[in-house]
Each structure stands twice: as C-alpha cells, then as structure tokens.
Amino acid sequence: MNADNKILSRDELRRRVEKWRHAGERVTLANGNFDLLHVGHVRYLRGAKALGGKLLVAINSDESVRALKGEGRPVMPENERAEIVAALGDVDAVVIFPELDVRAIIREIRPDVQAKGTDYTAESVPERDVVAEYGGRVEIVGDPKDHSTSEILRSRLSPRKS
C-alpha cells in the first residue's frame, strides 16, 4: 500500500519534512479529496510541483469527505485515493488527514507554499491566515475549475437525452 514509501503517517510526515529541510528543500502543500482522479487534479498537482521543492499532498479521510460532500462520498476509499495520488510523478509524499481543513497540518509542517486550486483566490483560501502567521505564502495553481468529481458523478448518473 505504501506506493514507494510516499504514503506517510503524520509522525512520518514530520520526520520527512525535517529531512527535506535539512537538505535545503522547500516544501509545497496541496490538499483535497481526490475522490475520482481527473485531469483537473493532475493539472493542479503539476502546477503545485512547478512552484518548486518537494510536493506534499494531504488527502481528506473518508469521514471528512463525507462531512464535506455528503452521503455516498467518497466513491473510493482513502487508502486507494492515497495510493493513486502517490503514484503520480509530481508527488513526493501523501498524508491522509481527518480534519475538515488542513490548518493542523500547516501548523505541524509549516510549508513554504500552500498551493490551492483555481476555485479559490489568494484572499479566499480558508487557511491563508495560518500560512501568513509564519511567513509562508499561498499560490493559486492549475487550470480553471471546469472539472470536479461532483460534476462527473452528476453527468454520469443523470439520464442522457437522445
């Protein structure tokens, strides 16, 4: 399950980030549900990696996805979502988190950059206050938010018109 040792516990994550920093690496944090991986996810993660340094992806746990998206979600269990994201070449580490947002992880690892998708602006990122507390920065990356798992599911589950 450990996709080349990229899927980490919170303790392993803290140690890995410390090792990266000791080696002079910068750390970028991206986060999301990644329920059904689609091109929007790939472009978001590619944009986050292009900011430089190591890319850590925090994935919402099954419970937090359900709380955010409702019953019937996630479609795929957290361990499978983590394994798929960890298999992407741009991703250096993955952690699953139970909270509804990434504030706790941001406080724990203090990423140099928090990368968010284009459904946000730098001013609307919910965790921007925590990033600002220690002098990190927020960057918006990826393509326009024309893709979403919710929309994919809606279009696949609704009757097609002939």
Buried (B, 14 or more C-beta within 10 A) or exposed (E): EEBEEBBBEBEBBBEBBEEBBEEEBEBBBBBBBBBBBBEBBBBBBBBBBEBEBBBBBBBBBBEBBBBEBEEEBBBBEBEEBBBBBBEBEBBBBBBBBEBBBBBBBBEBBBBBBBBBBBEBEEEEBEBBEBBEEEEBBBBBBBBEEEBBBEEBBEEEEEEEEE
